[in-house]
């Protein structure tokens, strides 16, 4: 959890404070999602978008959260294009 929390802080998906005791993490507090964190969750909130995004991402051996967010955005864009007839 500590490693993931630190990476999410670095990627600007969450606001959090990490407390160290020497060279080790002693405690951490997650206070909120950032704008980017909310955008990611909004992109994958719809179950159909999430399923399609996971299907696309599963074709690759490794996919970052930012890439998964991009995939979800593109899935949503395709759904919108179909709805408005493009």
C-alpha positions as MATLAB code, in Angstrom:
seq = 'XXXXXXXXXXXXXXXXXXXXXXXXXXXXXXXXXXXXXXXXXXXXXXXXXXXXXXXXXXXXXXXXXXXXXXXXXXXXXXXXXXXXXX';
ca = [
       0.000    0.000    0.000;
       2.811    2.399    0.808;
       4.450    1.972   -2.596;
       1.137    2.438   -4.413;
       0.275    5.483   -2.305;
       3.632    7.068   -3.118;
       3.174    6.431   -6.840;
      -0.366    7.876   -6.795;
       0.989   10.983   -5.071;
       3.736   11.306   -7.705;
       1.189   10.887  -10.511;
      -0.997   13.568   -8.914;
      -4.011   11.291   -8.460;
      -4.285   11.768   -4.687;
      -3.444   14.340   -2.037;
      -1.651   12.618    0.812;
       0.968   13.123    3.481;
       3.664   10.550    4.160;
       5.420   10.553    7.536;
       8.878    9.040    7.789;
      10.760    7.671   10.790;
      14.350    7.607    9.628;
      14.394    6.045    6.164;
      11.130    4.158    6.609;
       7.527    5.223    6.125;
       5.947    5.475    9.551;
       2.448    6.501    8.507;
       0.508    8.054    5.651;
      -2.743    9.962    5.359;
      -4.791   10.233    2.186;
      -6.858   13.402    2.315;
      -8.547   13.545   -1.104;
      -8.445   12.840   -4.788;
      -6.917   15.429   -7.084;
      -8.542   16.747  -10.256;
      -6.703   14.031  -12.208;
      -7.887   11.374   -9.765;
     -11.496   12.487  -10.176;
     -11.153   12.545  -13.959;
      -9.832    8.973  -13.951;
     -12.698    7.733  -11.789;
     -15.244    9.629  -13.876;
     -13.793    8.053  -17.029;
     -14.174    4.513  -15.709;
     -17.352    4.991  -13.642;
     -19.613    3.498  -16.313;
     -19.315   -0.299  -16.133;
     -19.450   -0.683  -19.917;
     -16.598    1.798  -20.375;
     -14.595    0.045  -17.648;
     -15.096   -3.409  -19.188;
     -14.131   -2.195  -22.678;
     -11.118   -0.292  -21.301;
      -9.888   -3.357  -19.407;
     -10.358   -5.486  -22.515;
      -8.206   -3.124  -24.577;
      -5.572   -2.792  -21.834;
      -5.359   -6.569  -21.372;
      -3.868   -6.887  -24.861;
      -0.635   -5.357  -23.537;
       1.787   -6.764  -20.980;
       1.936   -3.507  -19.050;
      -0.323   -0.452  -18.925;
       0.094    2.580  -16.669;
      -2.790    4.290  -14.915;
      -2.384    7.324  -17.172;
      -2.567    5.058  -20.229;
      -5.647    3.316  -18.816;
      -7.211    6.723  -18.291;
      -6.418    7.609  -21.905;
      -7.933    4.347  -23.127;
     -11.097    5.037  -21.120;
     -11.288    8.566  -22.546;
     -11.038    7.160  -26.064;
     -13.710    4.542  -25.329;
     -16.013    7.320  -24.116;
     -15.220    9.420  -27.212;
     -16.166    6.499  -29.466;
     -19.446    6.002  -27.597;
     -20.236    9.713  -27.977;
     -19.451    9.599  -31.716;
     -21.854    6.675  -32.148;
     -24.552    8.512  -30.205;
     -24.311   11.674  -32.291;
     -23.886    9.844  -35.587;
     -20.239   10.459  -36.511;
];
